[in-house]
Amino acid sequence: MPEERYARLTEIEREEISRGIAQKKSIRQIAREIARSPSTVMREIKRNSGKTGYRAFSANRQALKAASSKKLGKSKLAKTQRLRNYVLEKLQEDWSPQEISERIKMDYPLDMEMRISHEAIYQYIYVLPRGELKQTLIKALRQEHKYRRAQKKGKQEETRGKIANMLSIEERPAEVADRSVPGHWEGDLILGKYKRSALGTLVERTTRYTLLVPLGTKKDAQTVREEFAKAFQSIPKVLKKTMTYDQGKEMSEHEQFTIDSEIKVYFAHPGSPWERGTNENTNGLIRQYFSKGTDFTEVTEERFREVQAKLNGRPRKALNFYKPDEVINNLLNLLH
């Protein structure tokens, strides 16, 4: 008699059981062939529709489901409702597991029950049974692609024509590069479906505070100048110093923009998105809400405001998991 083993049956063993049943073998004979006890084989067959209905595929799927449920029940998130509520709420606000794991320490500094690793959050989500909640949470998990685009050697040619009187990024004040002083911004356009609509994105380098500027179907220099200047009207003067932009022709009216907004514009080198890395990273976050193929003319003003608030209310690793709106408000309090 083989010894009773407590390891779960494998998919191959279940296939052997199914084959043995089809060949009308006895329970003992099947058990001998797979080196399991007859009681193990009998229980396996009984819990999966008996001899007449046993199917290896279905039995294996049921076993995996049961194992997931057992693992789910043992998790800290399953046992602690307050913690679970916090995690689920933040996931549905599009926070990443790492952002949740770090931020919860700040929101509950003395409550050791409110602690969870980002690995445990991922594990909890993936062992959830299939259903709407699991689909929603998996959709909320962002794929982080941390990379730096290859810098091409040699002089880059600018094929779009030179912008008159532009200031090179090399002429920017040193304080911009080291982020020691707030008030320096980066700007860009995200193009919509078929490049027929556009969204302006403006990001403050020190605080990561973000402004979304809907442009509709107009992305000409005059529209961009006017709408960007209008967006900066809500920003205190102390936080309006410079903006770094690529050499897109939509910023060809930069001199008038500087007069309108009091923000001096510096231009990055052609084909060098890493020189506006803060803006590039923020555009990646924005794409969570507006995927490629979005027609920005179909997005409401209310939705743009909602996404802007989410971006500024989301903890950032670069800010030690403070939120951009917290950081900018603290700065304003210090500066005043």
N, C-alpha and C positions, 0 to 999 in steps of 0.2 A: 504494500500500500504506500503510495507516495506521500511524503509529508505535506501537511497543509501549509500553503504559502499565502501570505497576506498581501503580496504585491498585486495590483490590479491586473486583470486579464488584458492582454495586448490585442491589437487589431488582428494580428495573424492567428492568435489562439481562437478568437471568435470566428474567424473564417474556418478553422479546423472543426469547431463545434458545429457550425452550420453544415459543413460538408458531411460530417459524421451523421447528423440527423437525416440528411438527404439519402445517405447510404444505409439508413435503418440500423445503425450501430447502437449498442447499448450505452447507457451513461458511463458504466465502468470502463468500457472499451475506449470511449472518447477520452475519458479522464486519464487513462494510462498513456494514450498517444500524445497528450499534451503535458504530461507530468503534473497533473493537478489532482486534487482529491475529488471523488465523485460528488461530495456535498457541494463543492464550489461550482462544479459544472451544473448540478441540479438547480442551485439557486440562480445561476446565470440564465438558464433556460426559462425558469418559472417567472422571473421578473421581466422577461421580454417576450410575452405572449405564448409561452409554452412551445412544445415541439412543432405544432402545426403552423405557428406564426413567427418562429424565430428567424431573424435576418441579421447577419453580422453587422451590416452597415448601420441599421437602426439601433442595435444594441450598443455599438461603439459610440454613437452620437448621444444616446441616453446616459452612458457612463461618463462621458466628458461633461455633459450638462450637470450631472450630479456632483462631479468633482469640483466644477466651478462654483456651484452653489455652496458647497461645503467650505471652499476657500473664501468665498465672499462673506459667509457668516462669521468666519474667524477674524476678519479684518477689523482694524481699529475704526475705520469709517462706518462699517456696518453696526458696530457696537455703541458708537458715540454720536447721538443724534445732533447735538449742537455743532460738533465738528463736521459732520456730514452736511448739515444745512449750509454751513459757511462755504465748504468746498463746492457744493453743487451750485450755489448762488454765484460764486465767482467764475466757475467754469462757464456758466450761462451768460456771464458778462464778457466772455472771450479772454479771460486771463489764462495764462499757461500754468501747468502744474508747478513749475519752479517759482513763478510769480506768487502763486497762492501759498506755497510752502514757506517762502521767506517773509511775505507780508503778514501772515498770521502771527508771527512772532512779535511784530510791531503792534498789531491790533490787540493782542492778548499777552503782554510781556510777562505777566506773573502767573498765567494759567497754563500749567504744564500739560493739562489735558488737551488743550488746543494746540497740538503739535502734530505735524504729519510731513513725511518726506515726499518729494515729487514722484519718486519711484512708486510709493504706495498709492498715490493718486492714479497714476497710469494703470497699476495693477488692478485697482478697484474698478476702473472703467472697463477694462478689457475682459474681466470675468463676469460682468453684469450679463444677465440673460438677454437674448435678443429682444428688442422692443424700441419704442420711440425714445425713451430716455437715453439708452445706449447710443442710438444714432445721433441724437442731439449733442451728446457730450463728445463723441468722437469727432463730429463735425467741428466742434468748438476748438479742438486741439490744433494748434497751428504747427506747420512743418517749418522748422527753423533751418534756413540754409545760410550758414555763416561762411562767407567766402569773400575773397578780394579778387576782383577781376584782374586778369593779367595786364600788366602795364607794358604796352608795346614799346619796343626800343626805337630810337630814332625820332626824328622830328615828325609830328603829326600834321597832316594837311587839313585845313579847315575848308570844306567845300561849300559852306553856306554863305560865304562872304563876310567881310569884317564889319563889326559894329563900330560906328564912329565914336571916337574919344573914350573908348572903354579902358577901365583900370584893371590891370592884371591882378590875379590872386597873390602874386609875388609882392605886390605893393600894400597888401593888407597890414594893419597894425599887428604886432606880435601877440598882443593879448587875445586875438581871435583864435589863433592856433592852439594856445594852451587852455582855452576856456576859463581863464581866470576872471574875466569880466563879463557879466551878462549883457545882452542887448545886440548880439551878433546872430544873424539869421542865415538860413540857407533856403533857396526857393527852387521850385521845379513845376512842371506840368505833368499830370497823368492823363493820357489820351484814352478816350472811350472807344466804343465799337466803330470799326472802320475809320478810326481817327477823325470822326465827325463831331465829337464833343470833347470837352476837356475839364479837368479839375485842377485848380492851382493848389499847391501845398507849400506852406511856409513853416519852418521849424526853427526855434531858438536853440542855439548850440549848447548852452550851459544847462538849461532846464528841460529841454526836449518838448517845450510847450509848442503845440501845433495849431495852426489856423488852416481851415479848409476854405477855398475860394471857388465856388461854382462859377463856371464861365459859359455854360451852355454850348452853343455851336461856334461861339466867337473866341478865337485865340490869337487875334491880331495884336500888334504892339500897343495900340491905343487902348483896347479893352483890357488887356493884361495890366497895363500901367494904372488905369483908373480903378480896376477892381482890387488890385493889390494895395494901392494907396488907401482905398476905402477900408479894407480889412485891417490895416495898421492903425486906423483911427481909434480903435478900442484898446490899443496898447499904450501904456504910459510912456512919456517921452524918454525917461531914464532907460528904457529897454529898447530904444530905437537908435542903433548906431550904424550897423552895416548889414548888407545882405550879399551872400555869394551865390552866383547863378552860373549856369552853363552858357555857352555862346549861341543860344537859340535866338532867332530874330525877333521873337515875341518880347524880348527885353531891349530892343533897339532904342526905345524912348526912355532909357535909364536916367538920362540927365533931368528930364522933366519929372520923372518919378522921384528923384532925390529932392527936387524942389517941393514937390507935393507932400512927401512923407518925412523928409529930413533924414533919410536913410541912404547912405552912400553904397553904390553897387560895385562889387568886384567880380571879375569873370574868371572862372576856372579854365584850365587848358582844355583844348578839344579832346574828346574821347577819354576823359579822366574823371569818371564818376566818383572815385574814391576821394577826390578833393571836396566832395559834398557828401561825405559818408553818412552824416546824421540824417540828411534828407533822404538818401537812398534807403537807409534802414527803416525810416518812418514810412516811406512809400510801400515797403514790404508789409508793414502792419496794416496800412490802409487797404491794401489788396485783399485782406481778410474780409473786409466789408463790401468792397466794390471789386469784384473779380474782373479779369480781362474779358472784354466783350460787353461790359456794362455801358449802357447808353445813359450818360449823365443828364441828358435832358428829361429823362423819365424819373429821376430821383428828386424827391421833394426837399424843400428848404429844411423842413423839420427833420428829415432823415440825415441831412448833412450836419445839422446842429447836434443831433444825437450821437453820430459817429465821432465828431470832434470832442464832445464831452467824454465819450468812452476812452478815446486816446489819451486825453489829459487826466483822466481819472484812473489810469491803469498803472500799477507799480512797474518801475523799470530797473533792470539789473544795473544799468549804467548810473542810476541815481541811488544805489544801495537800497533799492526797492521802495523808495519814496515815489509819490506820484508827481507828474509834471505840474499839476495845478497846486499841489502842496509846496513844491520847491519854489515856484514863481511867486506865490503869495508870501512865503517866508522872506524871499529876497526883497520884495516890495516893502514889507514891514521894516526890514533892516535899512533899506535905502531912504526911507522916509522917517 
